[in-house]
Structure formats: C-alpha cells, structure tokens
Amino acid sequence: MSPVVWRKSSFSGTDGNNDNCVEVAALPDGRIAMRNSKHPEAGTVYFTREEMAAYIAGVKAGEFDDLT
C-alpha cells in the first residue's frame, strides 16, 4: 500500500494563533480523506469522489457561508 500524502489548504494560515488546518488526501481505494492537521488523532472523515465533488460545489456556490 502506498503512503498517504496529506495536502493542507492554502487558506489554513500560518500565523500560529489562527491556524485552521484542514488537510485532505487521496486514498488508494479512490476515497478522499479529510482531517484537522493540528489534531490528526481526533479522527478522519472519508468521502467518495462524488461526495467530495458535491461538497466542493456547495462551498463554491456559497451554501455554507453562514457557518463562518
């Protein structure tokens, strides 16, 4: 099994105080994994590619703007 390569969002910040560290990784079985890089032991959420595409489309459309 190949190692998982985690990618951090460029919007995560690097100031040390407000690091919102979201990371994603493409898994060998085709799923997408998402976690908080500051607390990876807290767990990982898994999405199919279709679910991730729907989530990203919703973010781009502003469907979750009221949560920030």
Phi and psi in radians as a Rosetta constraint file:
Dihedral C 1 N 2 CA 2 C 2 CIRCULARHARMONIC -1.308 0.35
Dihedral N 2 CA 2 C 2 N 3 CIRCULARHARMONIC 2.635 0.35
Dihedral C 2 N 3 CA 3 C 3 CIRCULARHARMONIC -1.170 0.35
Dihedral N 3 CA 3 C 3 N 4 CIRCULARHARMONIC 2.585 0.35
Dihedral C 3 N 4 CA 4 C 4 CIRCULARHARMONIC -1.408 0.35
Dihedral N 4 CA 4 C 4 N 5 CIRCULARHARMONIC 2.318 0.35
Dihedral C 4 N 5 CA 5 C 5 CIRCULARHARMONIC -1.875 0.35
Dihedral N 5 CA 5 C 5 N 6 CIRCULARHARMONIC 1.979 0.35
Dihedral C 5 N 6 CA 6 C 6 CIRCULARHARMONIC -1.525 0.35
Dihedral N 6 CA 6 C 6 N 7 CIRCULARHARMONIC 2.428 0.35
Dihedral C 6 N 7 CA 7 C 7 CIRCULARHARMONIC -2.103 0.35
Dihedral N 7 CA 7 C 7 N 8 CIRCULARHARMONIC 2.270 0.35
Dihedral C 7 N 8 CA 8 C 8 CIRCULARHARMONIC -1.625 0.35
Dihedral N 8 CA 8 C 8 N 9 CIRCULARHARMONIC 2.464 0.35
Dihedral C 8 N 9 CA 9 C 9 CIRCULARHARMONIC -1.071 0.35
Dihedral N 9 CA 9 C 9 N 10 CIRCULARHARMONIC 2.427 0.35
Dihedral C 9 N 10 CA 10 C 10 CIRCULARHARMONIC -1.195 0.35
Dihedral N 10 CA 10 C 10 N 11 CIRCULARHARMONIC -0.219 0.35
Dihedral C 10 N 11 CA 11 C 11 CIRCULARHARMONIC -1.596 0.35
Dihedral N 11 CA 11 C 11 N 12 CIRCULARHARMONIC 0.091 0.35
Dihedral C 11 N 12 CA 12 C 12 CIRCULARHARMONIC -1.242 0.35
Dihedral N 12 CA 12 C 12 N 13 CIRCULARHARMONIC -0.401 0.35
Dihedral C 12 N 13 CA 13 C 13 CIRCULARHARMONIC 1.469 0.35
Dihedral N 13 CA 13 C 13 N 14 CIRCULARHARMONIC 2.762 0.35
Dihedral C 13 N 14 CA 14 C 14 CIRCULARHARMONIC -2.456 0.35
Dihedral N 14 CA 14 C 14 N 15 CIRCULARHARMONIC 0.307 0.35
Dihedral C 14 N 15 CA 15 C 15 CIRCULARHARMONIC -1.419 0.35
Dihedral N 15 CA 15 C 15 N 16 CIRCULARHARMONIC -0.098 0.35
Dihedral C 15 N 16 CA 16 C 16 CIRCULARHARMONIC 1.521 0.35
Dihedral N 16 CA 16 C 16 N 17 CIRCULARHARMONIC -0.351 0.35
Dihedral C 16 N 17 CA 17 C 17 CIRCULARHARMONIC -1.857 0.35
Dihedral N 17 CA 17 C 17 N 18 CIRCULARHARMONIC -0.635 0.35
Dihedral C 17 N 18 CA 18 C 18 CIRCULARHARMONIC -2.053 0.35
Dihedral N 18 CA 18 C 18 N 19 CIRCULARHARMONIC 0.663 0.35
Dihedral C 18 N 19 CA 19 C 19 CIRCULARHARMONIC -1.243 0.35
Dihedral N 19 CA 19 C 19 N 20 CIRCULARHARMONIC 1.896 0.35
Dihedral C 19 N 20 CA 20 C 20 CIRCULARHARMONIC -1.735 0.35
Dihedral N 20 CA 20 C 20 N 21 CIRCULARHARMONIC 1.541 0.35
Dihedral C 20 N 21 CA 21 C 21 CIRCULARHARMONIC -1.656 0.35
Dihedral N 21 CA 21 C 21 N 22 CIRCULARHARMONIC 1.598 0.35
Dihedral C 21 N 22 CA 22 C 22 CIRCULARHARMONIC -1.709 0.35
Dihedral N 22 CA 22 C 22 N 23 CIRCULARHARMONIC 2.263 0.35
Dihedral C 22 N 23 CA 23 C 23 CIRCULARHARMONIC -2.189 0.35
Dihedral N 23 CA 23 C 23 N 24 CIRCULARHARMONIC 2.556 0.35
Dihedral C 23 N 24 CA 24 C 24 CIRCULARHARMONIC -2.267 0.35
Dihedral N 24 CA 24 C 24 N 25 CIRCULARHARMONIC 2.717 0.35
Dihedral C 24 N 25 CA 25 C 25 CIRCULARHARMONIC -2.561 0.35
Dihedral N 25 CA 25 C 25 N 26 CIRCULARHARMONIC 2.402 0.35
Dihedral C 25 N 26 CA 26 C 26 CIRCULARHARMONIC -1.441 0.35
Dihedral N 26 CA 26 C 26 N 27 CIRCULARHARMONIC 2.232 0.35
Dihedral C 26 N 27 CA 27 C 27 CIRCULARHARMONIC -1.684 0.35
Dihedral N 27 CA 27 C 27 N 28 CIRCULARHARMONIC 2.704 0.35
Dihedral C 27 N 28 CA 28 C 28 CIRCULARHARMONIC -1.014 0.35
Dihedral N 28 CA 28 C 28 N 29 CIRCULARHARMONIC -0.460 0.35
Dihedral C 28 N 29 CA 29 C 29 CIRCULARHARMONIC -1.495 0.35
Dihedral N 29 CA 29 C 29 N 30 CIRCULARHARMONIC 0.075 0.35
Dihedral C 29 N 30 CA 30 C 30 CIRCULARHARMONIC 1.704 0.35
Dihedral N 30 CA 30 C 30 N 31 CIRCULARHARMONIC -0.212 0.35
Dihedral C 30 N 31 CA 31 C 31 CIRCULARHARMONIC -1.357 0.35
Dihedral N 31 CA 31 C 31 N 32 CIRCULARHARMONIC 2.904 0.35
Dihedral C 31 N 32 CA 32 C 32 CIRCULARHARMONIC -1.989 0.35
Dihedral N 32 CA 32 C 32 N 33 CIRCULARHARMONIC 2.293 0.35
Dihedral C 32 N 33 CA 33 C 33 CIRCULARHARMONIC -1.836 0.35
Dihedral N 33 CA 33 C 33 N 34 CIRCULARHARMONIC 2.511 0.35
Dihedral C 33 N 34 CA 34 C 34 CIRCULARHARMONIC -2.338 0.35
Dihedral N 34 CA 34 C 34 N 35 CIRCULARHARMONIC 2.416 0.35
Dihedral C 34 N 35 CA 35 C 35 CIRCULARHARMONIC -2.645 0.35
Dihedral N 35 CA 35 C 35 N 36 CIRCULARHARMONIC 2.948 0.35
Dihedral C 35 N 36 CA 36 C 36 CIRCULARHARMONIC -1.612 0.35
Dihedral N 36 CA 36 C 36 N 37 CIRCULARHARMONIC 2.016 0.35
Dihedral C 36 N 37 CA 37 C 37 CIRCULARHARMONIC -1.214 0.35
Dihedral N 37 CA 37 C 37 N 38 CIRCULARHARMONIC -0.350 0.35
Dihedral C 37 N 38 CA 38 C 38 CIRCULARHARMONIC -1.327 0.35
Dihedral N 38 CA 38 C 38 N 39 CIRCULARHARMONIC -0.384 0.35
Dihedral C 38 N 39 CA 39 C 39 CIRCULARHARMONIC -2.435 0.35
Dihedral N 39 CA 39 C 39 N 40 CIRCULARHARMONIC 1.065 0.35
Dihedral C 39 N 40 CA 40 C 40 CIRCULARHARMONIC -1.075 0.35
Dihedral N 40 CA 40 C 40 N 41 CIRCULARHARMONIC -0.433 0.35
Dihedral C 40 N 41 CA 41 C 41 CIRCULARHARMONIC -1.252 0.35
Dihedral N 41 CA 41 C 41 N 42 CIRCULARHARMONIC -0.232 0.35
Dihedral C 41 N 42 CA 42 C 42 CIRCULARHARMONIC -1.265 0.35
Dihedral N 42 CA 42 C 42 N 43 CIRCULARHARMONIC -0.255 0.35
Dihedral C 42 N 43 CA 43 C 43 CIRCULARHARMONIC 2.218 0.35
Dihedral N 43 CA 43 C 43 N 44 CIRCULARHARMONIC 2.932 0.35
Dihedral C 43 N 44 CA 44 C 44 CIRCULARHARMONIC -2.278 0.35
Dihedral N 44 CA 44 C 44 N 45 CIRCULARHARMONIC 2.462 0.35
Dihedral C 44 N 45 CA 45 C 45 CIRCULARHARMONIC -1.830 0.35
Dihedral N 45 CA 45 C 45 N 46 CIRCULARHARMONIC 2.397 0.35
Dihedral C 45 N 46 CA 46 C 46 CIRCULARHARMONIC -2.000 0.35
Dihedral N 46 CA 46 C 46 N 47 CIRCULARHARMONIC 2.404 0.35
Dihedral C 46 N 47 CA 47 C 47 CIRCULARHARMONIC -2.237 0.35
Dihedral N 47 CA 47 C 47 N 48 CIRCULARHARMONIC 2.591 0.35
Dihedral C 47 N 48 CA 48 C 48 CIRCULARHARMONIC -1.312 0.35
Dihedral N 48 CA 48 C 48 N 49 CIRCULARHARMONIC 2.902 0.35
Dihedral C 48 N 49 CA 49 C 49 CIRCULARHARMONIC -1.098 0.35
Dihedral N 49 CA 49 C 49 N 50 CIRCULARHARMONIC -0.627 0.35
Dihedral C 49 N 50 CA 50 C 50 CIRCULARHARMONIC -1.149 0.35
Dihedral N 50 CA 50 C 50 N 51 CIRCULARHARMONIC -0.737 0.35
Dihedral C 50 N 51 CA 51 C 51 CIRCULARHARMONIC -1.108 0.35
Dihedral N 51 CA 51 C 51 N 52 CIRCULARHARMONIC -0.750 0.35
Dihedral C 51 N 52 CA 52 C 52 CIRCULARHARMONIC -1.135 0.35
Dihedral N 52 CA 52 C 52 N 53 CIRCULARHARMONIC -0.689 0.35
Dihedral C 52 N 53 CA 53 C 53 CIRCULARHARMONIC -1.086 0.35
Dihedral N 53 CA 53 C 53 N 54 CIRCULARHARMONIC -0.721 0.35
Dihedral C 53 N 54 CA 54 C 54 CIRCULARHARMONIC -1.148 0.35
Dihedral N 54 CA 54 C 54 N 55 CIRCULARHARMONIC -0.726 0.35
Dihedral C 54 N 55 CA 55 C 55 CIRCULARHARMONIC -1.092 0.35
Dihedral N 55 CA 55 C 55 N 56 CIRCULARHARMONIC -0.836 0.35
Dihedral C 55 N 56 CA 56 C 56 CIRCULARHARMONIC -1.106 0.35
Dihedral N 56 CA 56 C 56 N 57 CIRCULARHARMONIC -0.697 0.35
Dihedral C 56 N 57 CA 57 C 57 CIRCULARHARMONIC -1.076 0.35
Dihedral N 57 CA 57 C 57 N 58 CIRCULARHARMONIC -0.708 0.35
Dihedral C 57 N 58 CA 58 C 58 CIRCULARHARMONIC -1.128 0.35
Dihedral N 58 CA 58 C 58 N 59 CIRCULARHARMONIC -0.706 0.35
Dihedral C 58 N 59 CA 59 C 59 CIRCULARHARMONIC -1.097 0.35
Dihedral N 59 CA 59 C 59 N 60 CIRCULARHARMONIC -0.837 0.35
Dihedral C 59 N 60 CA 60 C 60 CIRCULARHARMONIC -1.072 0.35
Dihedral N 60 CA 60 C 60 N 61 CIRCULARHARMONIC -0.567 0.35
Dihedral C 60 N 61 CA 61 C 61 CIRCULARHARMONIC -1.435 0.35
Dihedral N 61 CA 61 C 61 N 62 CIRCULARHARMONIC -0.067 0.35
Dihedral C 61 N 62 CA 62 C 62 CIRCULARHARMONIC 1.439 0.35
Dihedral N 62 CA 62 C 62 N 63 CIRCULARHARMONIC 0.274 0.35
Dihedral C 62 N 63 CA 63 C 63 CIRCULARHARMONIC -1.169 0.35
Dihedral N 63 CA 63 C 63 N 64 CIRCULARHARMONIC -0.283 0.35
Dihedral C 63 N 64 CA 64 C 64 CIRCULARHARMONIC -2.040 0.35
Dihedral N 64 CA 64 C 64 N 65 CIRCULARHARMONIC 0.196 0.35
Dihedral C 64 N 65 CA 65 C 65 CIRCULARHARMONIC -1.037 0.35
Dihedral N 65 CA 65 C 65 N 66 CIRCULARHARMONIC -0.483 0.35
Dihedral C 65 N 66 CA 66 C 66 CIRCULARHARMONIC -1.248 0.35
Dihedral N 66 CA 66 C 66 N 67 CIRCULARHARMONIC -0.172 0.35
Dihedral C 66 N 67 CA 67 C 67 CIRCULARHARMONIC -1.539 0.35
Dihedral N 67 CA 67 C 67 N 68 CIRCULARHARMONIC -0.102 0.35
